[in-house]
Amino acid sequence: MTKKTLVSMITGALVIGAASTTFAAANPFSDVPADSWAYDAVSKLASDGIINGYTDGTYKGQNTMTRYEMAQIVAKAMTKTDMDKADKALVDKLAAEFSEELDNLGVRVSDLEKKSDNVKWGGRMSYIYSGIKSPEYKSGATRATTSDRADTNTYRLRLEPKMFVGNSGWTVNARIQYFSNASSANNGGSTNNGDSDKSDTTVDKIYAEGPLFGADAKLGKLDTYSDDVFGSGLIMDDNISGAQFKWHVGDKEGNSYVKAVAGRYDFDSDSNIGKTEAFDGTGDYLSLEAGIAPKNSKLSGLLGYYTLRNIDANNAGAFAKTFDGKSMSNDDNTGIWAAGLGYAFDKNVKLYGIYAKSDMDDVAGYAGDDQSKAYDITLAYKGADMTKPGSWGAYTAYRYLGEYATIVPTYDAATRGTKGWEIGANYTVAENIVATIRYYDGKNLSADYANNDADFSKVYGEVDFWF
């Protein structure tokens, strides 16, 4: 990709992102909270006759009505065709916020957006700091350093075009990602070429999404995630080449579902402690997951099965068929079962726990170091809303991430192959700008089992600019 092309993409995305302009106006609906991001949008649209509210003349706003009820109001506004450019931008912003609820209502956001442009751009620019302290760094097993601490500063730009396919309800989606390691001695290159060059531009997702077999389907190189109930991502958060089907069950306003995923996964050892390219390879990824989260219920649950099969390393010889360095026969596969339970004390405070167990302790060479299990217990308070400056959230968690019961966990601070406590918080600095900080203090499971110095800690900070 040329620099000129990348600059053009960035410029186009920023111009489109800036189209969502807010307007100051008197509030005609007494029950719209003044601190809601929808306040100005609702006032402007109401004054222009685009939104009429309920039959009693009220409009309840996000804080006093369900998202499903809000989507009904937005759906009515989307049927208007005689809007000026400013009103259309406001309706587009509301439609993007409540797109999932609109889909459940059978109203595709594309019905409005495709009238002006078949391609919509969004994305995020992030600055990320990571500081890891571990004795193995000082030993030189992982990095050439005389210190037991490794600090990195990285910049990441993600551009996400969405292309609407006629009136079919299908979209074609992609993610173009540019990554630069500011801590590298030479970060100006165009490929990831060893320790001295840590910059790269890739298209890491490209897939079609739409209704198929009664499900929300994704086909292509797509992102998949374990646990859409609690958002733990304990087992899997990465891209595969294949297909995903998600069926919504029960009441439309709840979040109960069944999800099936199948595809080929290219697993990379770089995110794992002490691993080398000898353990980089591919495997067939399969999963079946059920989430239970009825409307107005304080309880929620998760059941899932995840597996990697036909595992092959990229290099030949002794590692021709391995997973994390364990030699496997043709009959060996990873099979991971997971179950979770959550409880919402109120709308702000939630507690959940999820446990996973694999059969990897049956493979040859297993050391018995208890890496075939994983679990996460998290207590969370609120959470930053990027549309509401000043909003914030915090959490504390205990995480045990055995390497044979996880594939690529989503956590930024807690690391696969470790156990320990994590705390974190996020804060909305300004609209669409969110700052996050996490701290993890724990033990390296392998080193702890071998009675070696196993201390492991990590500080993670991130600032995201969404557009």
Buried (B, 14 or more C-beta within 10 A) or exposed (E): EEEEEBEEBBEBBEEBBEEBEBBEBEBBBEEBEEEBBBBBBBBBBBBBEBBEBEEEEBBBBBEEBBEBBBBBBBBBBBEBEEBEEBBBBBBBBBBBBBBBBBBBBEBBBBBBBBEEEBBBBBBBBBBBBBBBBBBBBBBEEBBEEEEBEBEBBBBBBBBBBBBBBEEEBBBBBBBBBBBBBBBBEEBEBEEBEEEEBBBBBEEBBBBBBBBBEEBBBBBBBBBBBBBBBBEBBBBBBBBBBBBBBBBBEEBEBBBBBBBBBBBEBBBBBEEBBBBBEBBBBBBBBBBBBBBBBBEEBEEBBBBBEBBBEEBBBBBEEEBEBBBBBBBBEEEBBBBBBBEBBBEBEEEEEBBBBBBBBBBBBEBEEEEEBBBBBBBBBBBBBBBBBBBBBEBBBBBEBBBBBBBBBBBBBBBBBBBBBBBBEBBBBBBBBEBBBBBBBBBBBBBBBBBBBEEEBBBBBBBBBBBBBBB
